[in-house]
Amino acid sequence: MSSVLEYLSLGFSVAFTATNLLVAAIGSFLGTIVGVLPGLGPINGVAMLVPIAFAMQLPPETALILLAAVYVGAEYGGRITSILINVPGEAAAVMTTLDGYPLARQGLASVALSLSAWSSFVGSTIAIIGITLLAPLLANFAVAFGPAEYFVLMVFAFCALTSLLGDEPVKGILAAMLGLFISTVGVDANSGVYRYTFDLPNLADGIDFVVVVIGLFAVAEMLQMLENLLGGTSIEVPKSERKLFNLKELAFTWWSTVRSGVTGFIIGILPGAGASVASAVAYANEKKLIEGKDPNAKFGQGDLRGLAAPEAANNSAATGSFIPMLTLGVPGSGTTAVMMGALTLYNITPGPVLFDAQPQLVWGLIASLFVANVMLFVMNVPLVRLFASMLSIPPRLLVPGILAISFIGVYAINATRFDLLMVVGIGVIGYFLRKMNVPMAPMVLGVVLGNMMEQNLRRALSITNGEISILFESKISITLWILAALVAIVPPLLRKLASRKASIPAN
């Protein structure tokens, strides 16, 4: 413990230099803006700053602090448009729309924004404390996850998905299957066979996740808003009477925030899992846990716990993803993969040796995460009223503005008109699916998990020449199979038992 405190003091001496404090503040602000803009996302935001940081000849620890602040800031910023206009600023904020947007429609936009900022702060704090105390131990835990364990983890995530299916599970399962189908489009990485590309070269690399998210949420939502505008009807958004959440609401969401922060951190240290998976699993777990105890829970209709859970989880996972990068030299997410590339520009190789060879870099980064987290919370809360004022923008101005920003974000991916046509097509499909009350969350989760699930299953089977027994050999796999079975089977049984008891007349 004394060595940890010594290293932390070294880290804070690096973080509290004037240059690094300024860089952390700039990165936090830019990251928030990156998160707000639909389609840009933390990967693109960090990637755009890498050559700038190198060209400015920033020291490696300062460059890493800048990129890390942008990354964490983007996770904060993604919630803003999710809550206000049902358009996720980045992929990990998809689950935030489920309860954040209904809260805004109930006149609680400012409360939702401030509470989500608090949940993000708590989630990041849990992860930073975890990195400080448990980094070497958790790195060994992450190494234990092979392809078989990752596949079973994806199965567990899909079993947790059952809580997102709503009152019409057939529609939810259909949405998940559509998401899985979208994830199979493109060249098969193992055989080189073109799948569902219809001889279109632009589909060879598959359908980008940003295109799917922007289509299903931004375009579909704007089409729905446009329909209301042309039909002469509009959804009135009551003005938020309060600027901040109160202590009662903090206590109401506290344990959901803490549990989801821990869940997000555990998932974040698994290389490749990412904040999107963490937010989906945390939301599904909280929904199952709370609805079993509280019959008045309103997940999907504006439950504050449904807002706090994914925000705590995605920020915790994003921060936790630094562990495999720093300790193993393995990127914990797409964004940390870009950051690893930035370190190679400075001839620095992430891995176990880094803690001994460059302690000022590692512990300076950890200390700066503390600093940036506080900066983001202090920065976001006073701006709640400003963000909430977006709801007062007339739809005739809001619709073309959001569509323009969304199309710019999509075009920036590959700079092709095909992506623009694709996002419009997916948006129209999403619009009609919404009209039929098909939930979007299962489809998005299918897109996120489908490719990872397939690749890890193939890698696992290739190790044993097709023997499926590898999926049931390790203790981690067996534990995850048991948890998946419990999550899928126990809640429906409990609901059936409860309905039977309710149907028995009292004597």
Phi, psi and omega in degrees: 000322180296324179292323178298316179296322177296316180294323178295320178298322174297317181297318181289331175295328175284316185292328186270010170291152186301318182296314183290326175296317179296317179297319179297320179293316179296315180297321179297317180294313180297321179298319178299317179295319178300318180293326181290323185284114182299133175094341182284298173077160183295327180298311180294320180298315179292319182299322180291332183272343182302306180295330179293315180298320180290320180294329179280359178057041176289145174301154184302321180293325178291319178297318180293322177297318178300311183293321179294321179295322177296317180300307181294322179297323179295324177294325174294312188290333183299337183285338191295305180287335176299317182284317189280318186228015176063029179237108182297129178292329175209170193302320185290349181267006182301314183293337180294333181294333189299320179244337180294314181294315175302324177296319178297322179290344177266009180083019182245032183300314181294320178297315181296318180295315182290320180293321179292326176295319177296315180298320177298318180297314180295316179300315179295321180297317177302316181292321181294318176298320178298317178298317183297317188267328194238010187308306182299317182296315182290333176296319177295323178296318180294326179297330183292346180274108174261188180303321180296316181294322178295320179298315180293327175299320177294322177299317178300319179298320179290326176293322175295337179298337183301334179285348180263002186280344176073202183282346181238082186298331181298318179294321179295318178294320176301317179297317179297320179295322176298319177297318178296321178298315180301323182290343181270351182292136177121187181284130175293120185297335184270316185258344183078009180280139176280129182241121174055035179265345179053037178061024177261115183302329182293342180266001183298325179269008181087181178262120184297142182300322180299320179298318180295312183295314180297320180295311185290330185253299185295304185293314181298319179294319180292325176296321178293319178295321179294322177300316178296322181293314180289331179279359179082007178243150178214151179275116179284129179255111180298145178290142180284123181284329183249145180273327186231160172290160179253177183295327178297317179290326176297314179295324181297325184257359190302307185290328174297320180295314182293313180300316182290326176297318178293317178301314180298321180295316180297316179290326182296330181281352177276117183304125175092347183292305172086167183289331180296316178295317182299315181294322180292315181294317181297316180297314181296319180295316179295321180297315179295314184296314187282319181294336176288337182254326187243103180293345180268004178297141183233052178298133183089352180239004179117040177273128182298329179290328176289340174276317185292322186299304182293329180291319176295319184292314185290326177288322178295318180294319179299318179289320179296336182292350175288338184298305180297330179293314185282323188266331184246344187074022179243126181295130178278346179201173178298323181291318178291337174295319177296320180293325175298321176298324178295321180294326179295333176298333179263013181058037178247127180254114178295150180154184183303326183291338186299324181297327179271322185283323184228061183297327180294329179287311183295308185283335172294321177295314181298315178296323180291332175296321173302309184297313182296324179297316177295317179302317182295319179295313180295326182285322187281322185296313179296339182270005182304312182298322179295314179298316182296335180293347176301331182292342180274356178290131181301141180305327182294338175263325184292317183301304180295329179295312180295318179297319180298313179297319181296316181293325176297317179298320179291315182295331182291344183292301183236358181057045178234147177290336181300320179297324178294318178294321180296317182293327176293316180299314179294324178297318178295317177299315179298324179298313181289326176296321177296321179298332179265012178061034174275124182292142182274330185302315178298325180294316180297318179295324176298319178294318182294314189269338188304308183294316179298321181296313181296313184296318180290326177295317180295318180295318180297315181290329180292333180294324184250021180055042174091002179285117183287349182298339181298337181284351184234017187270313186280158179295324179296315180298314181299317179299317180293323176298317179297315179297319179298317179296317180297317181296324183277327189260317189296311182303315177299323178296318179297321178294321178295317178297319179296319180292325177294317178296322181292331182279343179282121181294140180286141179283000000 
